Amino acid sequence: MGRRAIGTLMLLATLSVVGVLVIQLLWLRQASHYQLEQAALNQEQAIQLEKQFNDRVVIALTDVTEQILSITQDPTDLYDAVKQERPNYFAVTINDTLHPYLLESLLRKEFSRRNIHEDFEYGIYDCFTDSIVYGNYVSLDTAIADTVHHSKLQKLDKDGHYFGIFFPNRTSTLWETGNDSTWTWIFPAVVTLIVFGFFAYSVWVILRQKKLSEMKNDFIGNMTHELKTPISTIALSSEVISDPDIVKEPERLKEYARIIRSENERLRIQVERVLQLSTLDKDSLELKREPVDMHEIAEEVREHFQLAFKERNCELDLELRAIHRIVIGDRVHLVNAVTNLVDNALKYGPDGTKVYVRTADRASNMTLSVQDQGIGIGKDDQRYIFERFFRVHTGNVHNVKGFGLGLHYVDHIARAHHGSITVESELGKGSTFTLTLPVTRT
């Protein structure tokens, strides 16, 4: 997918998300207006119904009070005896004590006559004992009525005798208004966040795939160049040595034979690196677990690079100071990892340079570090050098070749051995790569 196609896709995706957000906001706005209108209407109706219920309760309790005064033959006129203390709690002032069963009978009768079909609880306050004499919980459901109920009546700050009526199933309409509106905002907000998160993740995946695609294209270009050059050189040398007169020039024949051998080794190394890539592409890396002496590996790598260092007038210096140097791991992969580190040090260093390979003990681990005096790595690039196909831009350094696989391979092998690889570098002052691996002390 080209940059133009990706840009068009990103633009369309962005416009789609913006469109969804605008539609959500418009919908929420309309829903909010509609809900406010409905809430206002419902609240007004609920307030009317609540007021009607409270009025009927006050009238019923007033009739009950008059009947009590008539039964007790009390001539006192108890004006405004009924008071609503709370949305579901009413108190009625009386002059004397009252029998609970008489009060319950009168309440049942009046509530039924006034069409008040609500469970209620009543209690009588005795000023002589300064306490509420609990009456009963009256329920329309006989099963509930037969159960034991704890009184919800509380003593009021009133003088004299009174009885209280509590409706447990009723609450104020004003307190409940607006609770359902919360979900109207929460659900669309969650959906919008999910859509936006999916969009952001999709953008991240597209950009990452684009980056990997570019890296793979660079890899294919580098690989083609790296394989084409030695093949051309071998073909030319083969044509020269196929000339019958070449036997008359033994030194020239020897030189072309050396060139063929050198280019063949170069081809072998490149093929080996591609095979390393195919190894890392597997779901799991199978390692052969055996004791490996890291000092022996360092010596082996030095022998391997002896000719390459000699051709560039460079020197490989070993400082093997680790006491515990036995690692349980795969010898082949560990040799390849150290080889890649030394190869990088040689490639990115000038002729006549010196490369140091050092080992040291570190707690329950050992470290093997490769220090060069090359061009160094910038801070920005250090975060990406262990990624597959990544290569540091070397400007005019034309002789630095590679696929961008070496350090990624080293990092993968280090983690497979429960170790790590780190880098310390500064532009123009060289780099030090440190491979840390757990050791066995047996």
N, C-alpha and C positions, 0 to 999 in steps of 0.2 A: 504494500500500500504506500503510495507516494505521499509527499508532504502536502500536496494540494488536496488530495482526497481526504487525508487526515484533518486538514484545516476545515474543509467543507463539513465533514462529519462532526467535528467539534462545534462548529457554528450552529448546525442544525440541532444538535443535542442541547446546546445552551439555550437556543430559542425555545425548544420544547419544555425544558425545565422552567424557564421564565414564564412560559404560557401556563404551565400547571400551577405555578405559584400565584399568578394573577387571577386565574379562575378560582383558586382556593380562597384568595382574599375577597373577591367579589361575592363568592358563595357565602363566606362567613359573614360578610357585611349584611347581605340580604337576610340570612338566617338570624343574625343578631337583631335586626329591625323587627322581623316577624316574631321572634321569640319575646322581645320586649313588649310588643303589642299584645301577644297572647298572654304573657305573664301578667301584664297590667289588667287585662280583662279577667283572667282567672283569679287574680288576687282580689279584684273588686267583688267578684261573685263569691269567693271564699269568705271574704270579710263580711259580706251580707249574710251568708249562711251562718257564720259564727255568731254574728250579732243576734240573729233570730234565735239561735239556740240559747244564748246567754239570757235573752229576754224571757224566753219560755221558762228557763230554770228559775229566774228571779220571781216570775209570777207564781210558779208552782210552790216555791219555798215561802212566798208571802202568804199563799193560801194555807200552807201547812202551819205557819205561825199563827194565823187567825184561828185555825181549828184547835191548836194547842191552847190558846187563851180561852177559847170557848169551853173546852173540856175542863180546864183548871179553874174556870170561872174567875179569871184574872181580868179586872176592868181596865188594866193599864193599856194605853194605846202605844204600841211599839212602832213609832214612825221610823221609816227607813232602817228597819232591822236587818234587812238582807244586804250583805256587802260581797262583792267579788274581789277576793284577795289576790288571786292569780288567774291565769287563763282557764285553768281547770279546777279551781278551788274556791268554794263559796262558804261564807260564815254567816250564821243567823243568831242574833242576840235574843236571849230569853231571860225571864226573871228568876227562874228557879230550876231545880234539877228536873230531869226528864227521864222516863223509863225508855230504854233503847228499843224494846219491841213495839211500843206505841209509836215512836218516831219512825221506825222502819215501815210499819203498816201505813202510816200517813204518807210517807215519801213514795212508796210503791204506788199507792192509789193516785196521787197527784201527778206523778211522772207519767203514769199510763194515760191519765186523762189529757195531759198536755202533749202526748205523743213524743215523749222523751225516752227513747229506747237505747240507753247507754248503761254499761256497768258502772256502779258507783260504790263508794265506801263512805260510811258516815261514822262520826265519833262525837261524843258529848264531853264538854269541858266542865269539870266540877271545881268551882272556885274555893270550896272548903279544903280540898286536897291539893289544889293547884296542879291538876293533871287531867289528861284526856282519858275518859272512860271509853274504851274502844267498843263500838257497837257491832258492826258486821260489814262484810263485803257482799254486795248484792250483785249477782250476775244473771244475765238472761240465759246463760248456759248452765244447766244444773250440774254438769260434770265439773265445771270450774267452781261453781258455788259450794260444792261439797269439800273442796280442797282447803288447806290452811293457807291464809294470806297474812303477810306482814303489813301492818298498818303503814300507809304513806302519809298519814295526817301528821302535821306538825303544830305544836302549840303556838298560837298567835299572841301578839302583844296587845291583849284586850282585857279590860276589867269586867267582872261579873260572869254570868253563865252564858254559854253559847254552844251551838253545835255546828260542826263542819261537814261539808259534802265535797268529796273528791272524785273526779271523773278520770280514771287512770288512762283511758284509751284516747283522750283528746289532748291535742297540743295546739299551740297558737299557729295560725296560718302564716302570720308575719315572720315567724322564726324559720319556716320551711321554704320560703320564697327564694328562688335562685339557686337551690342546690342542684337541680337537674341540668341547669345551663352549663355547668362545668364540662360535661362530656361533649357538648356541642363544640367546644374549643379544643379539648384534648385530642379527640380522635382525628380531626383533620390535621392538627399539628404533628401528630405521630406519623400519619401517612406521608405528609410533606417531608419530614425528616428522613423517612425511609427512602423516598424517591430521590432526595438530594444525596443521601449517602450512597445509593446505588450508582447515581450519576458520577459522583466523585471517584468511586472505586473503578467504574468503567473507564474514566479518563486516565486514571493511574495505570490500568492494565494496558490501554492503547499506547500510552507513551512508553511504557516499559517494553512492550512488544516491538515498538518502532526502534527503540534503542538497541534491543537484541538483534533485530533484523539488520540494522546498520553495522553492528559489530560482526555479524556473520558474513555480511558482504565483504567487509574489510578482511576477515579471516580467509575467505575464499580467494580474494585477490592476492593476499600475501602468500598463501599456500601455492597458488598457481605460479607466482614468481619464484618462490623458493624451490619448487620442484623443476621448473622449466630451465633455470640457469644451469644446475649441475647436469641435467640430461643433455643440454646443448653442448656443454663442455666435454662430456664423455663422448658424444657423437663425433665432435671435431677431432678429439685425440685418437679415437678409434680409426678415423679415416687416415690420419697421419701415420699411425703405426702399421696400417695395412699396406703401405707403400713398400715394395720389396727392397728399395734402396735404403730404407731406414736402418737396416742391419749394419750398414757401413758407418753409421753414426751411433755408437752404443750409448754415449752420454745423453744424446737427444732422445733415444728410445727409453732410456731409464727415466728421464724427466717426464715424458708423456705417460709412462706407466704409473709414476708417482701421482700425476694429476688425476688419472682415472681412479686410482685407489682413494685419493683424498675426496674427490667428488662423490664416489660411491659411499664413503663413510658419512658424508654430509647428507646424502639421500636417506641413509639408514636412520640418522638422527631425526630427520624431519618426519619420516614414517613412524618412528617410535613415539613422537609427540602426538601425532594424530591418533595412534592407538591408545595413548594415555587419555585423550579426550573421550574416545569411545568407552573406555573403562569407567570414567566418571559419569557417563550418561546412563549407566545401569542403575536400577533401583537401589541396589545395595552393593557396596564394595566388599568383596570377599578377601580377607587378609589371611595370610599364613602366619600363625602365631608361633614364634620361636625366639630364643635369645639371640640378640644382635648386638655386637660390639660396635658402638658408634665411632670409636677410634680407628677400627679396621676399615669402616666405610670411608672415613676421611682420607685414609692412606690410599684406598682404592680409587677414590675420585681424583686424588692428585696424580696418580699414575695415568688415569684416563685423559687428563688434560695436559700432560707433560708436553706433548708435541705442539698443541694449540698455544700454550703459554710461550714456548720457545720461539714460535713463528712471529709472535708479536713482542718479543723481548720483554715479557712480563714474568713475574715471579709469584708463586703460590706458597705462602708461609703457613705452616701448621703450628699452633700453640695448644696442644692437647693436655689440659690440666685437670680434667674431671677425674675424680677417683671412682665414682660410681658411673659407669658408662654403658652398662648392659641394659638394653631396652627389649621388652617383649613385643615383637611386631614382625612385619613382613620385610625381609631384607631387600627384596627387589624394589619395592616401592620407596623404601627409605633411601636406597642408593639413588633412585631417580630424583627424589626430592632434593637431596644435597647437590646432585649434579646440576639440577636446574638453577639452584642458588649460585653456584660457582660460575655457571655459564653466563648468567645475567651479569655477575660482577665483571667477567672478562669482556662481554659485549659492550657494556656501557662505560668502560674505563679506557683511558688513552693508552697508546703504546708505551712500554717501559714502566707500566704501573705495577703496584704490588697489591695482592689480595691476601687477606688474613682469614684463616679458618681457626676459630677458637672454641674450646669446650670448657665448661665449668659446672660445678655442683650448685644446685639451688633448691634447698629444702629436700623434698622427696622427688625432685626432678633433676634433669641435667639440661644444659643449654648448649646448642651448637650455633655459633654465630658466624656469618660471612660478611666481612667488611671490605668495601672497595674504595677506590679513590676516583670514582667516576663523576658523572655530571650531576648526580643527586636527583631527588624527587621533590617536587613542590608540595606544600601542605594540602592544596586542593586535590591533587592526584593521589595522595597517600590513602584517601578513603576508598578509592576504587581499584587500586592495583591488584587486589586479590579476586576481582570479579573476572568471569570468563570473557575472553576476547579483548579485555581492556589493555591498551598499550599507551604508555606515556609518550606524548608528542616530543620528538627530539630535534625539531627544527631542521638545521642543516646537517645533522649527523646522519649521513646517507648510508653508512655501513652497518647500522643497527637493524638487524632483521629478526623476525619472529612472528608468532601467531597470537600472542597474548594469552597463552595457555599455561606457561610455566608456573607463575606464582599462584594461579588458581589451583593448579594441581598440587602444589606444595601445601597450600592451605587445607585442601580436602584431605590429603594424606595425614597432615598433622592432627586434624580433628578426628579422623578415623582411629588414630592412635591415642586419643584422649589428651592431645597436646594442643599447642597453638603456635602461630607464626606471627611475629611483630616486626615493625620496621621503624628505624630511626634514620632520618635523612634530612639533608639541607642542600639546597641548590648550589652546585659548584664545589661541594665539599664531600661528596660521596654518600654512600648508604651503608647501613648495617642491618642485615636481616637476622633475626634470632629465632631459632627453632627450639621450642621447649617441649620436652618429652618426659613422661614418667619413667623411672628406672626401677629395676629390681635390685634389692640389696642382699639377696641370698647367695 
